[in-house]
Amino acid sequence: MTINTLNAANKPIKIQAVKGMNDLLPDESALQELFEDTVRTVLRSYGYRLIRTPIVEPTGLFIRSLGEITDIVEKEMYSFTDSLNGDALTLRPEATAGTVRSAIEHNWLYNAPQRVWTMGAMFRHERPQKGRYRQFHQVSVEAMGFEGPDIEAEQIILLARLWKNLGLSNISLQINTIGNLSERTEHRHRLIQYFEENLDLINTDEDAKRRLYSNPLRLLDSKNPAMQTLINGAPKLIDCLKSDSLMHFEQFKTLLDQANIAYTINHRLVRGMDYYNRTVFEWVSTALGTELTLAGGGRYDGLFEQLGGKSKPACGFALGIERVMLIWKHSLSARNITHPKGIYMPLAYIVHAGIGTEKLAANVAEQLRDAHLFCVKHAGADSFKTQLKRAHDSGAMYALIIGETELEKNQVIVKILATGQQHSVSLNDMNALLLYLSSNQEVLGKIA
Ligand code: HAM
């Protein structure tokens, strides 16, 4: 296949990002890093350890784990054949399947349960819109080898803490239980029977018609307005549950009550993958007008066996980073909080011009960094005026100015950018400069 990168006039064609796949721009990244740091801190405080799995996995992994008759597997996967060896491969649409594959392959659950998490790009060929992209990023959190409802309650509490630390309120929690396989089989029979009694309507909906016998549960996900009344009257799974599953759910709810976490039970919450059983949950925000699911997850006790491993109970969730960022930015502006740029603001910006000054400037910069002081040294042969403008734009507290006179005297001019006050400091005693820069502004003002 030849791919044309030149236009008719032999000039390079302007190449743009793939639809639904976004760049993170430098002006956005301070807030993004703050978010990621907040997530990391919260996850660590609950004992979760980082793992990374490949972005590309064998296609069969997703068919086996998510289920053949699901939107993701049927319509949304970026799958391709490896041209070198003919392997069927897929860009991961989610991270749980790869994490379980990794746990089985490397046997990292051999002697104890594990709490792990990962963060990265996922790919789904969906119709792009606000909060829905073809490449998006998730924080995916998995607790493997844990049987009791305390672990899913803990994951909910963890998320509540994350929302609190981000200052987000009004995110509502929906929970449900979808029982075990035999309970779902019973429910499936009842559903098929119920929908068969309404075949006229089912036959008007292509997806519903196709899924009636292959995966009737998915009919409950239908967004088709004509189907909603029928769906509302459908047999409920909870009516098919036996005492073990009911008790698990009761205990889970009690733990949420004890932690003062508000929730609503949504019997129609079934989630989009087939690997779930028992507890499922979603956190939803309506801050932007429409309902946006920020995070979702649940138990997947059968997935290890389904992928050829030893049976292990497990539970997890993923949050959509772009979606949480959307809501967070909205919430920050509603609270009149401007985007924090702090982490990218150097303490000092080093301005230098004149023969031989580059070497001294570089040397001062490295000494500042040795002392853990954050500085940017101007790069390029620009005028003092341009360099000082860059110093202001960087948000630095000081400009350290080195010209030929300073080089000769082995000194630097320290300029407090906010006030314009400046004075010379000798470089013969570097500690004096470091102390000066790292003490607080008030003290500095007095010295200057
Ligand atoms: P999911 O509900 O498919 O679950 O995705 C989790 C979150 O990823 C969603 O709540 C949403 O915030 C975000 N998300 C999903 N699709 C998109 C998209 N196209 N654009 C932007 N954000 C999106 C899972 O992926 C499961 N693996 C979660 C899990 C982990 N269950 C157990 N362990």
Boltz pocket constraint, residues with backbone or C-beta under 6 A from the ligand:
constraints:
  - pocket:
      binder: B
      contacts: [[A, 93], [A, 94], [A, 95], [A, 96], [A, 124], [A, 126], [A, 131], [A, 132], [A, 133], [A, 134], [A, 135], [A, 136], [A, 137], [A, 138], [A, 140], [A, 141], [A, 142], [A, 272], [A, 283], [A, 293], [A, 294], [A, 295], [A, 296], [A, 297], [A, 298], [A, 300], [A, 315], [A, 316], [A, 317], [A, 318], [A, 319], [A, 320], [A, 321], [A, 322], [A, 323]]
      max_distance: 6.0
